[in-house]
């Protein structure tokens, strides 16, 4: 019952309750995709999202979720697809506790969508900035709580290269 109390939905008495007794759980679950490393930050469809070049050599896109009308503990399926080809370049699963924010709502920030482009490599073009820069990407999230309540959404963003991966026209090397 602790997750229910944390979400402000402590009036749920059991599975046989009527919708009126379920509080926020009577409403349909919903999820929004955003960004942010430590908080939820709104991202609009078509906005740019950086393909971060991590210190260990890989790339990822950072996403966060805002969820309403689910328990605090959720499972998240997070995929990133190239819109023009349908190629899935990231497929991640998370099981997390939402940071609660108000009644029946919470968020989870800083989820890495690790980019894997081996299946779409084209000769020497074999890194995310070479293959995905300025492509429209579809971020998809499906959130499911322990009671089976599920919400799914997608967000289209423009994949922007990390500034460390942008080649300088003067030197031919990353700036």
One Martini backbone bead per residue (centre of mass of N, CA, C, O) as a GRO file, in nm:
protein
  175
    1UNK     BB    1   0.051   0.066  -0.009
    2UNK     BB    2   0.274   0.277  -0.035
    3UNK     BB    3   0.247   0.362  -0.337
    4UNK     BB    4  -0.038   0.478  -0.301
    5UNK     BB    5   0.031   0.698  -0.096
    6UNK     BB    6   0.247   0.845  -0.270
    7UNK     BB    7   0.017   0.907  -0.502
    8UNK     BB    8  -0.265   0.973  -0.355
    9UNK     BB    9  -0.425   0.660  -0.361
   10UNK     BB   10  -0.535   0.540  -0.067
   11UNK     BB   11  -0.852   0.461  -0.151
   12UNK     BB   12  -0.775   0.178  -0.219
   13UNK     BB   13  -0.923  -0.145  -0.130
   14UNK     BB   14  -0.970  -0.320  -0.404
   15UNK     BB   15  -1.064  -0.514  -0.680
   16UNK     BB   16  -1.395  -0.471  -0.612
   17UNK     BB   17  -1.412  -0.190  -0.668
   18UNK     BB   18  -1.529   0.081  -0.768
   19UNK     BB   19  -1.444   0.348  -0.951
   20UNK     BB   20  -1.486   0.552  -0.715
   21UNK     BB   21  -1.270   0.385  -0.520
   22UNK     BB   22  -0.996   0.432  -0.709
   23UNK     BB   23  -0.952   0.704  -0.796
   24UNK     BB   24  -0.699   0.744  -1.012
   25UNK     BB   25  -0.752   0.441  -1.125
   26UNK     BB   26  -1.012   0.522  -1.298
   27UNK     BB   27  -0.815   0.631  -1.482
   28UNK     BB   28  -0.633   0.662  -1.748
   29UNK     BB   29  -0.342   0.605  -1.845
   30UNK     BB   30  -0.042   0.814  -1.883
   31UNK     BB   31   0.213   0.931  -2.127
   32UNK     BB   32   0.522   1.122  -2.144
   33UNK     BB   33   0.775   1.253  -2.344
   34UNK     BB   34   1.109   1.347  -2.264
   35UNK     BB   35   1.360   1.498  -2.081
   36UNK     BB   36   1.626   1.461  -1.871
   37UNK     BB   37   1.842   1.376  -1.610
   38UNK     BB   38   1.672   1.481  -1.319
   39UNK     BB   39   1.425   1.578  -1.489
   40UNK     BB   40   1.139   1.678  -1.636
   41UNK     BB   41   1.136   1.762  -1.991
   42UNK     BB   42   0.997   1.907  -2.235
   43UNK     BB   43   0.901   1.772  -2.563
   44UNK     BB   44   0.852   1.836  -2.890
   45UNK     BB   45   0.754   1.776  -3.181
   46UNK     BB   46   1.064   1.809  -3.369
   47UNK     BB   47   1.268   1.821  -3.182
   48UNK     BB   48   1.578   1.820  -3.062
   49UNK     BB   49   1.812   1.536  -3.004
   50UNK     BB   50   2.087   1.423  -2.860
   51UNK     BB   51   2.369   1.230  -2.952
   52UNK     BB   52   2.542   1.104  -2.714
   53UNK     BB   53   2.892   1.097  -2.648
   54UNK     BB   54   3.037   0.889  -2.464
   55UNK     BB   55   3.323   0.812  -2.271
   56UNK     BB   56   3.313   0.494  -2.393
   57UNK     BB   57   3.198   0.549  -2.718
   58UNK     BB   58   2.908   0.573  -2.709
   59UNK     BB   59   2.551   0.610  -2.780
   60UNK     BB   60   2.278   0.840  -2.683
   61UNK     BB   61   1.942   0.894  -2.576
   62UNK     BB   62   1.761   1.115  -2.376
   63UNK     BB   63   1.496   1.019  -2.145
   64UNK     BB   64   1.163   1.089  -2.022
   65UNK     BB   65   0.886   1.054  -1.788
   66UNK     BB   66   0.527   1.105  -1.769
   67UNK     BB   67   0.292   0.983  -1.522
   68UNK     BB   68  -0.052   0.861  -1.498
   69UNK     BB   69  -0.240   0.629  -1.322
   70UNK     BB   70  -0.013   0.469  -1.148
   71UNK     BB   71   0.199   0.306  -1.004
   72UNK     BB   72   0.521   0.353  -0.890
   73UNK     BB   73   0.581   0.078  -1.013
   74UNK     BB   74   0.756   0.025  -1.330
   75UNK     BB   75   0.750  -0.070  -1.667
   76UNK     BB   76   0.983  -0.004  -1.944
   77UNK     BB   77   0.950   0.049  -2.291
   78UNK     BB   78   1.233   0.156  -2.502
   79UNK     BB   79   1.226   0.301  -2.825
   80UNK     BB   80   1.423   0.348  -3.135
   81UNK     BB   81   1.328   0.486  -3.454
   82UNK     BB   82   1.356   0.508  -3.790
   83UNK     BB   83   1.126   0.650  -3.978
   84UNK     BB   84   1.215   0.596  -4.287
   85UNK     BB   85   1.281   0.261  -4.220
   86UNK     BB   86   1.218   0.116  -3.923
   87UNK     BB   87   1.471   0.110  -3.764
   88UNK     BB   88   1.597  -0.035  -3.480
   89UNK     BB   89   1.837   0.138  -3.243
   90UNK     BB   90   1.654   0.091  -2.973
   91UNK     BB   91   1.624  -0.144  -2.679
   92UNK     BB   92   1.464  -0.090  -2.366
   93UNK     BB   93   1.458  -0.189  -2.013
   94UNK     BB   94   1.258  -0.093  -1.725
   95UNK     BB   95   1.267  -0.083  -1.355
   96UNK     BB   96   1.079   0.154  -1.159
   97UNK     BB   97   1.063   0.440  -0.951
   98UNK     BB   98   0.874   0.693  -0.917
   99UNK     BB   99   0.861   1.029  -0.906
  100UNK     BB  100   0.668   1.209  -0.715
  101UNK     BB  101   0.401   1.457  -0.840
  102UNK     BB  102   0.153   1.452  -0.690
  103UNK     BB  103  -0.149   1.339  -0.775
  104UNK     BB  104  -0.109   1.058  -0.967
  105UNK     BB  105   0.204   1.136  -1.021
  106UNK     BB  106   0.504   1.090  -1.234
  107UNK     BB  107   0.865   1.040  -1.273
  108UNK     BB  108   1.142   0.953  -1.510
  109UNK     BB  109   1.471   1.009  -1.546
  110UNK     BB  110   1.748   0.930  -1.743
  111UNK     BB  111   1.707   0.756  -2.006
  112UNK     BB  112   1.877   0.528  -2.199
  113UNK     BB  113   1.918   0.519  -2.557
  114UNK     BB  114   2.090   0.289  -2.699
  115UNK     BB  115   2.294   0.300  -2.985
  116UNK     BB  116   2.242   0.066  -3.266
  117UNK     BB  117   2.396   0.038  -3.612
  118UNK     BB  118   2.487  -0.237  -3.743
  119UNK     BB  119   2.226  -0.300  -3.931
  120UNK     BB  120   2.283   0.002  -4.099
  121UNK     BB  121   2.541  -0.016  -4.208
  122UNK     BB  122   2.763   0.163  -4.464
  123UNK     BB  123   3.044   0.070  -4.447
  124UNK     BB  124   3.202   0.345  -4.311
  125UNK     BB  125   2.912   0.387  -4.215
  126UNK     BB  126   2.902   0.321  -3.838
  127UNK     BB  127   2.766   0.570  -3.693
  128UNK     BB  128   2.532   0.765  -3.563
  129UNK     BB  129   2.622   1.040  -3.692
  130UNK     BB  130   2.642   0.923  -3.987
  131UNK     BB  131   2.333   0.788  -3.994
  132UNK     BB  132   2.132   1.002  -3.799
  133UNK     BB  133   2.170   1.280  -3.871
  134UNK     BB  134   1.872   1.453  -3.907
  135UNK     BB  135   1.680   1.241  -3.824
  136UNK     BB  136   1.383   1.092  -3.775
  137UNK     BB  137   1.270   0.995  -3.456
  138UNK     BB  138   1.112   0.726  -3.266
  139UNK     BB  139   0.981   0.752  -2.956
  140UNK     BB  140   0.898   0.474  -2.738
  141UNK     BB  141   0.645   0.413  -2.475
  142UNK     BB  142   0.588   0.154  -2.228
  143UNK     BB  143   0.370   0.141  -1.946
  144UNK     BB  144   0.376  -0.086  -1.654
  145UNK     BB  145   0.207  -0.213  -1.395
  146UNK     BB  146   0.124  -0.457  -1.158
  147UNK     BB  147  -0.194  -0.429  -1.260
  148UNK     BB  148  -0.171  -0.369  -1.591
  149UNK     BB  149  -0.137  -0.087  -1.642
  150UNK     BB  150  -0.139   0.095  -1.961
  151UNK     BB  151   0.097   0.303  -2.153
  152UNK     BB  152   0.125   0.471  -2.478
  153UNK     BB  153   0.393   0.639  -2.669
  154UNK     BB  154   0.498   0.897  -2.903
  155UNK     BB  155   0.806   1.064  -3.039
  156UNK     BB  156   0.922   1.309  -3.254
  157UNK     BB  157   1.267   1.350  -3.348
  158UNK     BB  158   1.574   1.515  -3.392
  159UNK     BB  159   1.884   1.405  -3.472
  160UNK     BB  160   2.159   1.522  -3.293
  161UNK     BB  161   2.471   1.595  -3.281
  162UNK     BB  162   2.737   1.594  -3.113
  163UNK     BB  163   2.970   1.834  -3.097
  164UNK     BB  164   3.215   1.620  -3.098
  165UNK     BB  165   3.102   1.508  -3.403
  166UNK     BB  166   3.167   1.768  -3.548
  167UNK     BB  167   3.295   1.867  -3.843
  168UNK     BB  168   3.540   2.062  -3.940
  169UNK     BB  169   3.601   2.245  -4.227
  170UNK     BB  170   3.909   2.305  -4.174
  171UNK     BB  171   4.026   2.008  -4.050
  172UNK     BB  172   3.835   1.733  -4.051
  173UNK     BB  173   3.764   1.747  -3.748
  174UNK     BB  174   3.648   1.737  -3.460
  175UNK     BB  175   3.536   2.013  -3.246
   0.00000   0.00000   0.00000
